[in-house]
């Protein structure tokens, strides 16, 4: 069954139409990579999925239920999000960043939350940084903490909004490795990225968005090697 | 020029009493002002009609003289509530309401200075808007607004001299009394100025220390 379904999604900022009717669905356990030129609307699309941008029209269903302002907080705790600029809470330690939402939203008791946080830090290779503050970490380390923070809510879907775009080149690998592990464990992931290698290696499907429209979607090898649409061909010829 | 300090020296204890009241009034008013300012600063940023209430309050207070506000409370309110308002109470109310409006603008600016990504991260984790505000935004905003809050404290400490106009015996009122009794206005007012200076310099030092302590993790 599809975990996320998107029907005719439109988003308009004042006079600017950013999304012009996108329809797609994401299966449980699927890794979907969204690519497209800058300004194409791919980040806006991702941000509409958990209503950080409220769609102008159209419908999004999570596990069959339409997302509305009323059930939004319930849905958001099932959807983790990782941002380009990490957005860790600078006034809280790494441990507190990770345990905050489980304690506050899921009402997990403190000991359990802390223990789980250590497990997640272990997983992203930063167990020794539990008591550090975000500004004491490198960009790559901050992003790995951000992934652990999102995972702490035990989400069913993870959204990644250009997770490596703000990183120095030598730190991209460590973040992608964590994401690859996640994909192999069967996490449902929607990833906006320019990392075509990642798309090829772990993507089940690649969606190409241009000018607010879903132009083409296909398995990575198929889309990269044999793009059907002229716009996809033109975009890929510039980046590959 | 002959200074007669001995006369003034004997009135220092009286002036100190006044200074103490000045400090007390200001501290209470700023404390209440921070509570009012936080509430109205958040209201000012809300998308509900509450926003207009906050705008009206802030603009009215900032656009009218504090002395007039003090008179409205001290002379005006008794006719509304049909009983006299003691000068001390009137002073606390007027100074608090005044401070609240300025603090509201400080809080508003502090909240707006926190990157949008902080709210987005909190919301994406399933926190409610209120939880995002209290756990993520306000703690960071308050750290940043410590210096302007210190300035507000100092400004209000100086402005509190206006409550001498309703016969409350804070520092300026005490000085008027002492000056009338000793006929040494220059010495008396000079000592008063020094007392204000000591208080304001001390406050700004405390604020500076506080600012440094809070910088952890930023």
Interface residues (C-beta under 8 A of the other chain):
Chain A: X50 X52 X73 X74 X76 X77 X79 X80 X81 X83 X85 X87 X88 X89 X90 X91 X92 X93 X100 X101 X104 X105 X106 X133 X134 X135 X146 X149 X150 X153 X159
Chain B: X115 X117 X118 X120 X121 X122 X123 X124 X125 X126 X127 X128 X131 X135 X136 X139 X140 X143 X216 X217 X218
